[in-house]
């Protein structure tokens, strides 16, 4: 089946450092979504990217969709302790309502 | 949070016993999903439903069955639980917001099979 590869699996940063997680598909995606899961919680939707080369920002978070629609990234500028959690990308191919999730990147922020 | 509840929230059972997990939603969403979450594997789709009595398999459906006799309830059954089914199980619904569909997740059920 179709898969979305996500790296890194873990990332420890000092508060104030930047953080980036990457997702890659071997085939062209129709769209990609990003979710955040706080420790002990459930995944929460952050954003959806649809267009080739699309860039969206939410405060310190920047989401990008590659030109070929096969890769995506989430960049956090100047991390804070509130950013702690696991970030998942989730891809869709074609229509329908199914998502395939990446394995997630667990972010830890140290003071 | 789209009115999604899961029950039970925690369960410990023994190998070979049947287990049923319940997902309940209050907003009449058409699509519902069951995922399992394991370290290093992220979220993997078990089964999903696109309407009453309409269900389909996900990528890890072996050993699981589902039923949806009412719009608001989606049941996941482990006919004979195995230790490999120890996991955190999340139910989700798909809700259209503007031009896209986002998934809302329930709080999860932590299942331990001894």
Interface residues (C-beta under 8 A of the other chain):
Chain A: X1 X6 X9 X31 X33 X35 X41 X42 X43 X44 X45 X48 X50 X88 X90 X97 X98 X99 X100 X101 X102 X103 X104
Chain B: X31 X35 X40 X41 X42 X43 X44 X45 X48 X50 X58 X59 X90 X94 X100 X101 X102 X103 X104 X105 X106 X107 X108
